[in-house]
Amino acid sequence: MSQTPSRREFMIKVASVSAAVTAGAALSACGGSSDAQPDFLYGVASGDPLADRVILWTHAKFPGSDNTVTLRYQVAADAAFTQIVSQGDVEAKSDTGFTAKADATGLMAGTSYFFRFVNSTATSPVGRTRTLPTTATSLKLAVMSCSNYPAGYFNVYSEVAKSDAEYALHLGDYIYEYPSTGYASSTAATLGRVSAPVNEILSLADYRTRHAQYKSDPDSKNLHALKPMIAVWDDHEIANDAFKDGAENHTPATEGAWAARRAAALQAYHEWMPIRTGADKAKIYRSFDFGKLVSLHMLDTRLVGRDEQIDIVDLAGLKGAAAQGKAYSSFTAPTRQMMGKDQMDWLTTQMASSTATWQVLGQQVLMARMEFPVSVLAALNSTDTSTAAQAAGNKAVTDYIVAKNTPAAVRTEAQKGLMDTTKNPKLGYNLDAWDGYPVARETLLLTALQLKKRLVVLAGDTHNAWHNHLTLMGLTNPALAGTKVGEEFGTSSVSSPGLEEYLVTLKPAEIKAIFEGVIDDLKWVDASQRGYLKMTFTATEAKGEWFFVNTITNRTYTSALGKAVTMAAA
C-alpha cells in the first residue's frame, strides 16, 4: 500500500499547526511559565472509550526543568476547535513521569471527536478519538500484539492507523523488558533502535524510559493520535513468563523483590498508556459494550490469578517419574488458576447479563488446544539441529500424520499405537498458554456453553497468526468431549519474531504443514509474517482478516491481506 498520508491525517496535522498559532492568546489562563514552552515529545493518545467519555493522554515537560506543567484538555466536534464539547485541567508532573491523563466526559455516543492539550505557550498535536455506540449494526476492530522496538520498525502500526478500523486493541507485550543486547536485538544498532536504557528494566525510572522510547516511534505516535486504543498487558510489560508470584525472567536474589518490580512496572504502564486507572492498578479486566452487537471483555491472564507455569520437560517425563508425577498432579488440579476466581466470577456475571450478539474475549495467550502427541514433541528438539535429529523429527511428524489420515479399520499396529492417547498422549506445546491450565479453560468454555453465548476469543503472544476452534476436553462430562464452543482468532506480532526463529531447520511452509496436520483444532496458521488482525462484527457474522507487511527492517514496505475467515452467528 502507498505510504502517502491520507487526507484525514493531513487535515489533523493542519489543525495541529493552526491550534499552535492560536493557543497562547486564547488560553493564557491555563498556567505555566510565560517564557518556557513545554515539549510534547510523545504526541497524544486516547483509550478506554465508553458511550459518554474517553481517556485522553499526553506527556508534557519543560526543557531542563522538573516543574509541573498545567494543561487544559479540549475535545471538539471540529478540527478548528470552534465547537468544544468537553474540557478541563490536568497536570503533567514528576510524580507521574510528566504524563497526564483526563477522563473526558459529556460526550455523545458513537461520535468522532478531535482532542488536544494546551497551556499558555504551547499546544500538543491534535488527535482523533471516538466514543462507543449505544446502537450498532457493524463494528471494526484492529487487533495487535507484541510490538518489539529493537526488532524492527512499527510498519504494522502505520497500517492500522490507515485502516478503516474504528478502534484499536492491543493484547499485550506493548514493550519488552530485555537489555539492549537481549531478545530480538541483532539488527537494532543497524536500524537505530537500540533499547533504552541499555540494562534490563527493573526500576520505575527504567520502565518509564522504555515506555518513552516506544512512544517516541513516529508510527506509534500516529496510531495513538488516530485510533482510540483498548489495551491489556501481557508478560513483557513486566518480565517474561510472569505469573502472580513471579516470572521466569526475574531473579529475586539479584533483581530485588518481585512485588517491587511489579509495582514499578504497573505504575509506569498506567502512566504511559491511555487506560482508565482505578484504585488497584493490578486490576485491569473490564468490559466494553458496542450497543447490543458486541460485548468485549478484556481479561488479565498474567498477574491477578495465574499459578506458576509447569515445565513441559517435567510433564513429559523427561526428568523422571517423580518429577512427572508432581507436575501432572499440579497440571490436573481442579484449583489450578489462569485468571483467578474473582476474575472468573466477574466474567461469568458479565456474560450472563449481556444481551449482545457476540461475547468477545480480548486476552493474551492462545486458548485453543494446541496439542501435539508426545511422539512428535520428543522428536522436534529445537536445540538439536543435526541432520540425524532433523530426519528423526520429520519421520515422527510424517508417521503421525499418515496414521491420523488412515482409516481406523486399516491402520497398522504401529499406527494404532500412535493414535492411542494412552500410549501416545497429547500435550500442548506451550504450557504458558491455556494448554497449561486445562481445568481453568474447561470451566470458562463450559460457562459460555451453558450460557448459550456466541464466543469469539482474541489472542496475541505467539507472534504468529492463528484460526482455531475452541472445543471441550470433556473433563467433567466425557459426553461433551470435542463439543465446539467458539472460535479463536490469534493476531501476529507487530515486530517480534515468530516460530520461524525457533524452528530454524524448517521452512515456514513446513511449519505450517506440521501444525495444521497434527493439531486437531487448528484450522489455519501463518508462521512467518508480521501483521495485525482486523475483526468485523455484524449481527450475522464475525469476520477475521489477517493483514501482513512484507518487511519491518525498512520503512518502505507493502501490505497485503493474507487470509480471511468468517464465523456465522447461527
N, C-alpha and C positions, 0 to 999 in steps of 0.2 A: 504494500500500500504506500501511497505517496506520503512523504514527510512534511508536506506543506501544511502550515497551520490552518485549521478550519476557520470559517468566518466567525463562528461563535467565539473561538479562542482569541481571534483578532479584536473583536469587539470588547472582550473582557480586558485586554491589555490597553486598549484605547481608553476605556473607562477608568482604569487604574491611573493612567497618566493624567487624565482630566481631574480625577479626585485629588491627586497630589498637588496640583496647582491651587485648588480652592480650599483645601482642608485647613490651612493655617489661619486664614482670615475668618472662616466660618465657625471654627470650633476652638477658639483661643481659651475658652473657659475649662478645657479638659485637663489643664495642669501640665507639669513638666517644665523643663528649662526653656527659656525664651531663645536660647542660643543653640544648645545641643539638639541634634536630631537623632532619635533612636533608629537603630537599624532593624529592619525586618528581614533578616537573612534567610529565614526558612519558610517564607511565604505564609499562607493561611490554609486552614483546613476546616472541614465540618464533619460531623458524625452523629451517630445515635439519634437519627431523626424520629420524631413522633408526629402525630397529626397536627399538633399545635406548637411545636417547638423543635429546636435542633441545637446541638452543641457546636459552638464556634471556637476556633483555636488560632493562636499565633505565638510567636516568640519576638520579644522586643527588648532591646538593650542599648543604653547609651554607650558609645565607644569609650573604652578606658574607664568606665565608671560602673559601680555596683548600685547606683541609686535606682530606686523604684521608678518604673515608667507607668504613668497613669494614662489609661486608654479609654476611649469610648468605642464600643462596637455599634455598628449600624447595619440594619437589614432593610433592604429596599426592594420595591417591586420593579424598579427600573435601573438601568446601568448608570444613569446620571445621578442617582440618589436624590431625585426630587420628590420621591414618594416613599419616605422612610416609614416603616411599619413597626419596627422594634429597635430599641437602643438602650444602652445602659453603660455603666462604668465598670471597668475591671483594672487590675494591676498586674504588671509583669515585674516580679521581684525576685530577689536572690533565693528566697525560701522555696520557690518553685522553679529554680533554674532559669528564671526570666521568661517562662512560658505563661500564657494567660488563656483562660477558658471562660466562656459565658454560655449559659443556657438561655438562648433567645426565645422568648415566649410570645404568645399573642399572634401566632401565625395562622394562616389558612391551610386547611388540609389539601394534600395533593398539589401543592403550588411550588413553583420555582422562584427563587429569590437571589438577589445579589447581596454580598456582605463584605464588610471591611472593618479595619480597626484604625482609629485616628488619634493623634494627640495634637498639641498646639503647633508643632513644627513639621510633622510628617504624617504620612498615611501608609498603610500596608498595601500590598497588592489586593486586588478585588477578586473575590471568589464567587462561585455559584453553589447553591445548595437547593435542597428540595425536601419538603415535608412528606409524611406518609399519607396516602389516600384513605378516606373512610369508605369509599366505594371504588372498586377496581375490576376491570374486565381483563386486564393483562398486566404483567409485571416482568421487568427485565433486570437481572442481577449479574454483575460481573464478579466472578469468584476467583480469588488469588491466594497464593500461599508461598512461603519460603523465598523471600527476597534477600539474597546474599550480596552485599555491596562489593566485596573483593572478587567475587566470581565473575562479574560482568555487568554490563550496562542494564538499566531497567527499561529496556525496549518494550517489555510487556506492559509496564505502567503506561507508556506512551500510547499503546494500542487501546488499553482500557479507557484512557482519557478521551480518545477519539470515538469510542464506540457509542452505540445508542442505549447502552445500559443506563438505567435511571439511578441505581445505587451500586456502590462497590462493597464487596465483602472481602475481608482479609482474615483467613483462617489460621494465622499464626506463623511464627518464625519471621516476624517483621524485621527483626535484627538478629545477628548472630554474635555470640559472646566470645569467640575464639581470639587468640592473639594474631598479630599481623602475619605471622608465618604459619598459621594454622589452616584449618579446613578450607578448601576451595580457594586458596590464595596464590596458586602457582603463577597466574598471569596478572596479579594485582598491580605489581610495580609497572609493568608494561602499559596497563590500562590507566594508570594514575589513580588507582583505587585501593591503596594500602590502608588497612584498618587503623582507625584512631580510637582510643590510644593503642599503642603497639602491643601492650600487655593484654592478657585475658582480663575481661572486665569483672571486677569484684565489688568496687565501692560505688556509692551513689554518684560521685563525680565521674567515675568510669562509664557507668551506664548512661549518664546524661551526655557525655562526649560522643558515645557511639550512636545514640539516637540522633544527635545533632548532625553527625556525619551522614547518616542515611537520609535525613530530611533535607540535607544540602543538595542532594541529587536533583537536577533540573526536571527529570521526568516524574520524580516523586512529588515535587512542588506543583507541577502542572496537574497531576492526577488529583491531588488533595484540593486544589483550587476549583476543580470542575465537578467532582463527584462526592456526595456525602458518603462517608465510609462507616460501616459497621464492622468492628474488629473484635477478635479474641486472641489471647496469646496461646502459643504452644510452649515448647520447652526452651528454645534458644533465646527467647526474651529473658530467660533466667540462666539456665545451664542445660546442656544436653541430657536427654532422657530423665527429665525431672519427674518426681513424684511428690507426695505430700510431705515426706520427711527428709528429702534429699535429692540427689541427682547423680547420675553416672559421672558427670564432669564436675564434681565438687568433692574436694578432699578437706574435711574439717581441720585436720592436723596442720595443713599448710595454707589453707584458704579461709580459715575462720568458721564461725558458726553458720550453718545453713540458714537459720532464721534471719540472721543479719543480712546475708546476701540476698535472700528472697525479698526482704523488706525494701532494700535499696532498689532492686530491680523493679518491683511493683510501683514504688513511688515514681521512679523515672518513667515507667510506662504510662502511668496516669497523667504525668506532667506533659508528656510529648505526644500523646495520642488523643484524638477528638472523641473521647469516651466519657460517658456520664459517670462521675465518681461519687460513690456513696461513702458511708462511714467506715465500711470494711472494704479496703482496697483489694482484698483477695477474692471477693465475691463479684464475679463478672457475668455469671449466667443471667440471661434476661431475654425477654420476648419482644417482637415487633410484629404488629398486625397490619397487613396491607388489605384493608377492607375485610370482606369475607372470602377473599381469594386465597391468601397465604398467611399462615401464622409461622413466623420464623423464630425458632428457639435457638439462641446462641449458647453453647454449652462450654464448660470447662472440664476437659478430660485430663488435666495435668495436676493441679495443685490442691483443690479443695477436698478430694476424696480418694485419689488414686493410691492404691497399695503398690509397693515396690515391684518392679518387673522381675519376672522369672527368667533365668538363663536357659536358652534353648539347649545348650550343651548338657545341662543338668537334666532337663526334662526328657531329652532323647536317650539318656542313659550312658552318655559318653564319659562320665566321671564315676561310673559305678552304680550299683543297685541302691546303695544307701542314699546317695545324693539324688538319684532319680525318684526314690520313694518320697523323700522330703519335698522335692519340687512338685511332684504330682499331687501330694496332699494339699499344698498351698494353691496349686493351679485349679483344682476342682472344688475348693472350699466354698460353701454357699455364702459365706460372709465376705468373700473377696470383692473389693470395690474398685470401680473405674471412676465413677463420678461422685460417689458418696451417697448416703441415704437421704440427706436433706435435699440435695440437688435432684435426685431421682423422684422424691415425693413432690417437689416443686414442678418438675417436668410433667409428671402424671396429672397434676391438677391443671396445668396449663393446657395440655392436650384435651383433657376431659371437658374443660369449659369452652374450648374453641369450637366455633361453628364454621371455620374456614374450610374450603375445599381441600387444601393441601396443608399438611403438617410437615414443615421443613426443619431439619436439624442442621445448624451450622456448627461444625465441630472439627476437631483437629486431625484425628487419625482414622485409617480405614476401619470400617465396621464389618465389612463382609468377611466371610470365611475364606481366607486366602491360604488354603490348606494344601500342603504337599505330603505325599507319602514319605515315610522315613527312608525308604529305599532310594528315593531321589535326593532328599535332603543330605543324606550321608555321602552321596557321590558328588554333589555340587559344592566342592570345597573351594571357596574363593581365594584362599591363601596358597593353594597348590595349583600352579599354572603349568605343570609339566605336561608333556604330550600324553603320558600314560593316564594322568588324572583327568585330562580333558576327554580322552577316549572312554574312560570309566563313567564319567558324567553323562556323556552322550548316550552310552548304552543304557544306563539306568532310566534316563528320560524316555528313550525310544521304546524300551521294553514295557514301561508302564503305559505309555500312550497306546501302543499296539494292543496290550491286554485290555485297556479300557474300551477300545473301539471294536473289540472282538466279541461277538455274541456269547453270552454266558454258556450256552449249550455246547459250544465248540472250543472253549478255552482249554489250553493245556494245563497240566497240574501246576506248572510254574506260573502261568498266568493267573490261575485261580488263587495262588498264594499271594501274588502281587495285589489282587483286588480284595483280598480278605483283610479287613481292617483290624482284626485281632492279631494277625500275623504281621501286617504291614500298616500300622496305624498312621493316621494323618495328623500333622501338626501345622499350625500357622507358622510361616517362616519368620514372621516379625512379631515377637511377643510383647513389643512396646505398643502395638496396636490393640484393637479389641480382641484379637485372637488370643491375647494373653489374659483375658478376663471373660471367659466363656459364660459363666453364670450371670454376670452383670449384663452382658449383651443379650442373653436369652430373656432376662427379666424385662429389659427395655422393649425388645421386639414383641414379646408376648403382651405387654401392656398396650402397644399400638394395635395389635391384632384384636385384642379383647375390646378396645375402644372403637374398633372399626374405622380406623383412620387411614387415609391415603398418605403413606410415609415416603418422604424423599430425604435422603441423608447426603449432605455435602461434606467432603473431606479434603484435607491437604496433606502435608507432612512428607509424603513419599518422593516428591519431585517428579512424579510421573502421572499420566492421565489414565483414569480407570472408569469403566462402567460395570457395575456388579449388581447381581440380585442379592437381596437380603433374605436369608432363609433361616428357619428354626433348626436347631440341632435335635430337638425332642428331649431335652434333659429332664424335664418334669413330666412330659407326656410324649412317649415314643411315637404315638399315632400322628403327632404333628411334625415329626422329623421331615425336613425338606419343604415345609409349607412356606411359600413366598409371602413376605410381609410388606416389602417395599423395594426400592431401588436406590443404589448409591452412585453418585457422580463425584469422582475424585479429580481435582484440578492438578495440573502440572505445576512446576515451580516457576517463579519469576526469573530466577537465575541460578539456583542451586543445582549441582549436577545430580543426575538420576541413576537408575540401575546400570546404565552403560558404563559408569565409572567404577562400579563394584564388580560386575561380571565382565571383566576386561577381556576374557578369552572368547566371549560370544559377541556376535554382531547383533544390533538392535532387532533385526528380523528374527534371529534365532531366539532371543529373549522373549519376544512376543509369542513365537510359536510354542515355546516351552510353557509359559504361564497360561496361555489360552488353552493349550492342550491338556494340561494337568489339572488346573483349578476348576472345579465344577461350577461355582457361582460367578466366575469371571467371564464376562461377555465380550470385553474389548479392552485392550491396553495399548498405550503408546509409551515406549520405553526409552525414548531418547531426545525428546524435544521440549523446549521451554515455551510456556504459554499461559493462557487463562481459560476459564470455563464461563460461557455465558448461558445462564438459565432463563428460559422464558416460560412463564406460567399463564395459562388461561383456565377457564372452567372445565375444559375437556382434555387438556394435556399439559405435561411438563416436558419441555424440550431442552436438552443439553447440547451445546455446541462448543467444541474444543478448538480454539484458535492457537496457532503456533507461529513464533518468529523464527527466521532462518539463522539468526546469529545473535549473540549477546556480547560479542567482542568487537563490534563495530557499530557506531551509531547510525550508519546507513544499513537498513535492513528491509526485508519484506515480511509480510504476514499473510497467512492463509488459513482457511478453515480445514481442519484435519478430519473431523468426524462430527456427525450429528445423530442424536438418539432421541426418540420420542417415547414417553411413557404415558399411556392413556389413563384418564381418571377412572374409567369404568373398571 
